[in-house]
Amino acid sequence: MCELLALSANTPTDMQFSFRGLARRGGDTSVHGDGWGLASFDPAGGALTIYREEAPAAFSPVAAQLAELDLKALYSLAHIRKATQGLVALENCHPFHSRWRGQDWVFAHNGDIQGVIPAAGDYTPVGNTDSEAAFCWFLNSLNEAGVDPGNEAAIFRTLVRCSDQLAHQGIFNCLISNGRWLYAYGGTRLHTITRRYPFTTATLADDDVSVDFSQVTTEKDVVTIVSTEPLTCNESWRALERGEALLLRSGEVVRRHLQGDQH
């Protein structure tokens, strides 16, 4: 399997601390050593920067540099891979990127999808993972439904419908962002934490590193982290319910879907 990580904030925020913890799990403290990636949307104009490698993140000089880089964003997304479907190759590393209706979209997946993923449409995978095939199907489904790129509610409904279907075909947890919002779906396992005033000190579970967030934030800051497993050992993370979907904007949950809700 893989592990996911994303950030949504109301002020440009770096993901150094969280990414450092995630990277340690990429072949050192855990087994996810088949590649890694990080996508970050520039907060000024939404330009997208993506870093990917088919090497273990825990031993990657590039990943180590990123863990020290002040890469501030309102939306960032990262992934470490344990291959279940597809070769260990750069084209199979997450996050995957595509353009939809003039927007940059990035997608990362944790799980193992069985059976057929619909393939008809303008978007087709470059690599050979179930994850990228799922991303293409999401985009094709948005096109097929005629969803307007400005209709957030319709986008959310379509993403939830597709996520629910894939969750019935195996293990499906995912993150999607277009630099305007963050979508998170927990088919089996996903956790979240929102940090706001009064801020406290957090300590990584996988490294002897702590940050006193009260020293690097203001009273107005709101930062939400979504991760497969809790990244810190002294904070209260919330596990998403099975089949729960969230849409976050500026660090706040603006839409929520629970299993059994009408789409």
Legacy VTK file of the C-alpha trace (Angstrom):
# vtk DataFile Version 3.0
C-alpha trace
ASCII
DATASET POLYDATA
POINTS 263 float
0.000 0.000 0.000
0.931 3.668 0.036
0.603 6.647 2.358
-0.996 9.993 1.597
-0.412 13.517 2.887
-2.050 16.856 2.082
-2.282 20.376 3.440
-4.993 23.017 3.177
-4.419 26.403 4.830
-5.796 29.933 4.888
-2.317 31.447 4.696
0.742 30.316 2.709
2.199 27.465 4.761
5.083 25.087 4.200
4.721 21.329 4.663
8.309 20.782 5.878
7.394 19.252 9.213
4.741 16.840 7.927
6.707 15.874 4.830
9.761 15.087 6.955
7.699 12.603 8.944
6.135 11.087 5.826
9.500 10.729 4.081
10.915 8.696 6.970
8.193 6.128 6.268
9.386 5.885 2.666
11.714 2.951 3.219
13.059 3.608 6.728
10.461 3.425 9.503
8.001 1.744 7.103
7.979 -0.161 3.832
6.781 2.461 1.345
10.015 2.622 -0.628
8.822 2.324 -4.247
8.767 6.033 -5.027
7.510 9.347 -3.725
6.139 12.661 -4.907
5.101 16.112 -3.761
2.898 18.665 -5.527
2.596 22.276 -4.399
0.410 25.084 -5.736
1.996 28.529 -5.677
-0.295 30.691 -3.505
0.177 33.823 -5.625
-1.009 32.521 -8.976
-1.797 28.867 -8.477
1.151 27.647 -10.549
1.925 24.003 -9.847
5.289 22.471 -8.960
5.690 18.677 -8.840
8.610 16.602 -7.595
8.634 12.808 -8.159
11.187 10.029 -7.839
11.038 6.247 -8.165
13.459 5.976 -5.222
12.775 5.567 -1.479
11.959 8.958 0.015
13.808 8.167 3.252
17.137 7.992 1.417
16.515 10.559 -1.325
18.690 13.714 -1.353
15.920 15.495 -3.234
13.301 14.580 -0.628
15.709 15.648 2.126
16.151 19.038 0.457
12.389 19.468 0.124
11.994 18.731 3.844
14.166 21.811 4.446
12.690 24.000 1.707
10.343 26.837 2.638
7.821 25.815 -0.029
4.781 27.793 1.079
1.387 26.973 -0.387
-2.315 26.997 0.408
-2.575 23.463 -0.991
0.117 20.784 -1.076
-0.130 17.045 -1.652
2.414 14.257 -1.142
2.648 10.476 -1.482
4.980 7.589 -0.704
4.465 4.385 -2.679
4.357 0.703 -1.906
3.619 -0.830 -5.300
0.604 -3.145 -5.565
-0.190 -2.619 -9.257
2.278 -1.278 -11.817
6.056 -1.292 -12.100
8.392 0.674 -9.867
8.923 3.484 -12.371
8.712 7.266 -12.496
5.526 7.268 -14.557
3.809 5.276 -11.804
4.771 7.639 -8.986
2.102 9.842 -7.441
0.857 12.551 -7.424
-0.499 12.267 -10.945
-1.172 15.487 -12.824
-3.562 16.481 -15.594
-5.338 19.552 -16.936
-9.120 19.724 -16.765
-11.022 22.686 -18.187
-7.984 24.939 -17.870
-7.177 23.839 -14.311
-4.201 21.865 -13.011
-5.404 18.832 -11.052
-3.267 16.478 -8.956
-4.301 13.108 -7.562
-2.822 10.565 -5.160
-4.253 7.207 -4.116
-3.749 4.625 -1.412
-5.268 1.202 -1.973
-5.780 -1.617 -4.420
-8.668 -1.544 -6.893
-9.925 -4.831 -8.323
-11.930 -5.363 -11.482
-12.433 -3.021 -14.403
-11.998 0.748 -14.154
-13.940 2.428 -16.990
-11.494 3.626 -19.642
-13.599 5.493 -22.210
-12.949 9.205 -22.580
-10.343 11.830 -23.407
-8.098 10.990 -20.447
-5.921 7.873 -20.561
-3.118 6.704 -18.245
0.553 7.131 -19.082
1.680 4.425 -16.650
0.128 1.116 -15.637
-1.318 1.668 -12.167
-4.893 1.315 -11.000
-4.406 4.710 -9.342
-3.777 6.676 -12.532
-6.583 4.788 -14.264
-8.911 5.918 -11.461
-7.772 9.541 -11.855
-8.480 9.427 -15.587
-11.920 7.975 -14.924
-12.701 10.798 -12.486
-11.848 13.408 -15.116
-13.741 11.544 -17.845
-16.752 11.290 -15.516
-16.722 15.047 -14.945
-16.710 15.572 -18.704
-19.447 13.013 -19.281
-21.639 14.688 -16.657
-21.043 18.082 -18.242
-19.890 19.562 -14.946
-18.989 23.246 -15.018
-15.493 23.858 -13.564
-16.931 26.598 -11.361
-19.678 24.379 -9.911
-18.029 23.144 -6.724
-21.116 21.280 -5.524
-21.427 19.311 -8.765
-17.717 18.510 -8.787
-17.920 17.242 -5.214
-20.958 15.061 -5.982
-19.238 13.523 -8.996
-16.005 12.838 -7.098
-17.941 11.223 -4.249
-19.966 9.042 -6.633
-16.821 7.817 -8.366
-15.006 7.301 -5.054
-17.870 5.242 -3.639
-17.880 3.002 -6.700
-14.122 2.375 -6.532
-14.339 1.746 -2.785
-16.714 -1.117 -3.584
-14.063 -2.574 -5.916
-11.331 -2.809 -3.290
-9.366 -0.413 -1.113
-9.699 3.218 -2.126
-8.460 6.317 -0.312
-7.542 9.407 -2.292
-6.585 13.072 -2.327
-7.296 15.540 -5.140
-6.526 19.249 -5.432
-6.706 21.926 -8.101
-5.176 24.694 -5.999
-8.635 26.032 -5.095
-9.738 23.239 -2.766
-8.655 19.859 -1.424
-10.800 16.731 -1.779
-10.147 13.813 0.592
-11.893 10.428 0.543
-11.372 7.802 3.206
-12.639 4.486 1.947
-10.808 2.584 4.671
-8.176 4.701 6.427
-7.470 8.424 6.496
-6.811 10.866 9.352
-7.042 14.620 9.728
-6.075 17.328 12.167
-6.802 21.068 12.117
-4.331 23.359 13.846
-5.586 26.773 14.915
-5.123 29.252 17.766
-4.040 28.553 20.460
-1.242 26.612 18.766
0.843 24.046 20.626
4.017 21.994 20.133
3.864 18.893 17.920
6.366 16.011 17.798
6.830 13.686 14.840
6.090 10.013 15.425
8.877 8.919 13.051
11.652 11.384 13.903
12.989 13.198 16.935
11.707 16.556 15.700
9.284 18.965 17.365
7.829 22.306 16.284
6.250 24.923 18.517
3.618 26.201 16.104
2.827 29.156 18.370
6.211 30.601 17.340
5.595 30.396 13.587
1.897 31.285 13.261
-0.567 34.102 13.917
-3.907 33.962 15.725
-5.736 33.935 12.384
-3.938 30.940 10.868
-5.833 27.728 10.135
-3.981 24.684 8.773
-5.508 21.257 8.161
-3.363 18.196 7.513
-4.778 14.997 5.997
-2.665 11.853 6.277
-3.099 8.116 6.000
-1.696 7.637 9.503
-1.178 10.274 12.225
2.225 11.888 11.740
2.624 13.176 15.291
2.566 11.359 18.609
1.240 14.102 20.892
-1.796 15.457 19.024
-5.385 14.266 18.660
-6.009 13.190 15.074
-9.495 12.268 13.849
-9.991 9.130 11.794
-12.391 9.656 8.916
-15.409 7.401 8.945
-15.515 4.642 6.340
-16.678 6.233 3.093
-16.336 9.799 4.392
-15.465 12.531 1.904
-14.333 16.077 2.681
-13.850 19.209 0.623
-11.530 21.695 2.304
-10.966 25.320 1.431
-8.557 27.590 3.308
-8.068 24.926 5.980
-11.773 24.544 6.745
-14.174 21.742 5.810
-16.782 23.297 3.506
-18.452 20.080 2.300
-18.755 16.666 3.923
-20.274 13.406 2.748
-20.873 10.333 4.868
-21.592 6.810 3.701
-25.316 6.476 3.103
-25.871 10.153 2.290
-27.639 10.888 -0.985
-25.257 12.120 -3.699
LINES 1 264
263 0 1 2 3 4 5 6 7 8 9 10 11 12 13 14 15 16 17 18 19 20 21 22 23 24 25 26 27 28 29 30 31 32 33 34 35 36 37 38 39 40 41 42 43 44 45 46 47 48 49 50 51 52 53 54 55 56 57 58 59 60 61 62 63 64 65 66 67 68 69 70 71 72 73 74 75 76 77 78 79 80 81 82 83 84 85 86 87 88 89 90 91 92 93 94 95 96 97 98 99 100 101 102 103 104 105 106 107 108 109 110 111 112 113 114 115 116 117 118 119 120 121 122 123 124 125 126 127 128 129 130 131 132 133 134 135 136 137 138 139 140 141 142 143 144 145 146 147 148 149 150 151 152 153 154 155 156 157 158 159 160 161 162 163 164 165 166 167 168 169 170 171 172 173 174 175 176 177 178 179 180 181 182 183 184 185 186 187 188 189 190 191 192 193 194 195 196 197 198 199 200 201 202 203 204 205 206 207 208 209 210 211 212 213 214 215 216 217 218 219 220 221 222 223 224 225 226 227 228 229 230 231 232 233 234 235 236 237 238 239 240 241 242 243 244 245 246 247 248 249 250 251 252 253 254 255 256 257 258 259 260 261 262
